[in-house]
Amino acid sequence: MSDKLSLSPDEIQNLSRAATDLAASYYDSLSDRPVLVPTTAQALRDALVEPLPQDGADFDSLLSTIREVIVRYSRHNGHPRFLGYVASPGTPVTAVGSMVEAALNACVTCWRSAPAATELEHLTVDWLKEMLGYPAAAGGLLVSGGSMANFAALAAARSARFPDVVRQGVAALPRRLCVYVSGEAHFSVRKAAGMLGLGENNVRTVKTDRCLRMDPADLERLVAEDLAAGHVPLFVSANLGATASGAVDPIGAIAGIARRHSLWLHVDAAYGGFAALAPSGRPFFEHIAEADSVALDPHKWLYLPVGCGCVLYKDPSAARAAFSHDAEYTRVIGLERDEAFAFWDYGPELSRPFRALNLWLLLKYAGARRLGEAIENNIACAKYLERLVKASGDFEMLAPVELSIFCFRYAPPGYAGDLDALNERLLVQLQRGGSSYLSNARIDGKFALRGCVLNYRTTERDMEILLDDVRRAASR
Ligand SMILES: Cc1ncc(COP(=O)(O)O)c(C=O)c1O
C-alpha cells in the first residue's frame, strides 16, 4: 500500500470499484427501501462518534460504516414515493460525474483558473437561457442554490439603482427601499432583504387570489402606498412555481406594473423553471423575457445533485455593480477580454466548485427531450393525484395543481374533530411508515399534506399507493 494520500492507479481502481458497487446496489435497492428508517440523534451519535482518528483505517471498513449507518439512516430522496419538500432524486450519471469532478478538483473562480470549466459554464448557462426563452444577451452564473440566486438578484437590483451603497453602506440610501412578494414566496427573498440591509420589515406581502397567485391590483396598491409615503419601490419577486403550493404568478401583468414604476422584476423559478421543457409547462414562460433576473435550480427539477443553482441577469452590468472587486491577488494580467472573465464579478463567491460539469454531462447524456418527457410525466402524476382526490369520498384538494406540487388533506365524511390536528398526526404516521413521504404546508390557514413530484422514477401507480398509505395511517 502506497501513501494514503497518493494512491497508485490500481489502488484507485480498487477503491472506486468498491464504491461503484455500493452505488449500483443502492440504486438497485432504492425503490424497495423504506423512504426513511426512524432513528434518533443519540443512536446515530452512538454509531459514529469517536475521537479524532490519528491513524488511517482500511477503506472496506469505512464503506461498511457508509453502508450500515450512513446509507441506512439517510432519507432517500431518490425513492419514487419521496414526495416531500422540493428535492431532486439525483441521477446515476451525475453520481459518476461527481467522481470525475472531484478528481479534477477545478476551482472555478475565473477563466485563468479553470479555462475549460469556465467555457463549459458559459455554455450550460446559455442552454438554460435557451430552455426558458430568456434573452441570449443575458448573463448568469451557477450558484449554490435558489436561496443564493435570490440573494444575488436582490443585491444586483439594489446596486444597479443605488451604486453608492456598495461602498458607503445602507446609510447612502436616500429613503426606504421596498420589496414585494406574495405570501407564497420562498423565505429566502425576505432573508436576502435582511442580509442586504434593506430590512425584512420592508418586504411587503402582496395578496393572492383563490389560486394563490399574486394579485396585480394589490401590488399596484402597495406600490402607490409606498410612493405616497416617500419610500422607493425597488424589487418585485414573482413565483414561477411557489414552494408550498406550486402557484405561478401572473408574470405578464406584474411586468407591466414593474415597468411603470421602475421596479426590478425578479422571477423565482427555482422550483418551476424546468417546466419550460415540458409542453404543459411551457405556457407559463410566455413573459419570462421581461424579467430582470431569474432564479433557477438545476438541483431541483433538472434532477442534478444538490449544490447547483443558477442566477440569470438580463443586464449583466447590474451584477457587476454589486459584486465586482479588484485586489492585487485577483488582478488579471496579460489576458484578452474573454480570457480575463471572472465569476467573482457576477456573484458572491470566489472559490467555486465545477458545477457545470454535471449539468453538461446530464444534458448531453440524457438530452433535453428525455428530461422534458420526465418532467411532463411528473406533472401528469400530480394531476392524476388531483383527479384521484377529487373522485374520492375521503380526501379534498386545498389548492389547484399547476405544476407538480399538490396540497390536499384527509377529510372523512362525518368527521367531527379538528381536521388540522388529524392531518398533522397522519403526516407523522405516514413519514414513520416508510412507504410514502409527504411534507406539510398551510393553505388558507388549513394544514395541508403536501407532495411534490420531482422524480423520473415516480409513476401514477405511486400516487395510488400514496393515498392507500394515508388511509392506512388513518386507520391506525
Ligand atoms: C421557489 C423556491 N425558491 C427558492 C428556494 C431555495 O432554494 P435552495 O434550497 O436551492 O436554496 C426554493 C427551495 O425549495 C424554492 O422552492
The ligand as an SDF file (V2000), in Angstrom:
LIG
                    3D

 16 16  0  0  0  0  0  0  0  0999 V2000
  -39.3920   28.6790   -5.1450 C   0  0  0  0  0  0  0  0  0  0  0  0
  -38.1330   28.4340   -4.3790 C   0  0  0  0  0  0  0  0  0  0  0  0
  -37.1990   29.3870   -4.3100 N   0  0  0  0  0  0  0  0  0  0  0  0
  -36.0590   29.2260   -3.6470 C   0  0  0  0  0  0  0  0  0  0  0  0
  -35.7870   28.0570   -2.9910 C   0  0  0  0  0  0  0  0  0  0  0  0
  -34.4840   27.8860   -2.2430 C   0  0  0  0  0  0  0  0  0  0  0  0
  -33.6870   27.0180   -2.9700 O   0  0  0  0  0  0  0  0  0  0  0  0
  -32.3640   26.3360   -2.3360 P   0  0  0  0  0  0  0  0  0  0  0  0
  -32.8810   25.3400   -1.3440 O   0  0  0  0  0  0  0  0  0  0  0  0
  -31.7120   25.7340   -3.5190 O   0  0  0  0  0  0  0  0  0  0  0  0
  -31.5690   27.4080   -1.6960 O   0  0  0  0  0  0  0  0  0  0  0  0
  -36.7310   27.0380   -3.0130 C   0  0  0  0  0  0  0  0  0  0  0  0
  -36.4950   25.7790   -2.2780 C   0  0  0  0  0  0  0  0  0  0  0  0
  -37.2980   24.8980   -2.2210 O   0  0  0  0  0  0  0  0  0  0  0  0
  -37.9350   27.2180   -3.7360 C   0  0  0  0  0  0  0  0  0  0  0  0
  -38.8680   26.2650   -3.7990 O   0  0  0  0  0  0  0  0  0  0  0  0
  1  2  1  0
  2  3  1  0
  2 15  2  0
  3  4  2  0
  4  5  1  0
  5  6  1  0
  5 12  2  0
  6  7  1  0
  7  8  1  0
  8  9  2  0
  8 10  1  0
  8 11  1  0
 12 13  1  0
 12 15  1  0
 13 14  2  0
 15 16  1  0
M  END
$$$$
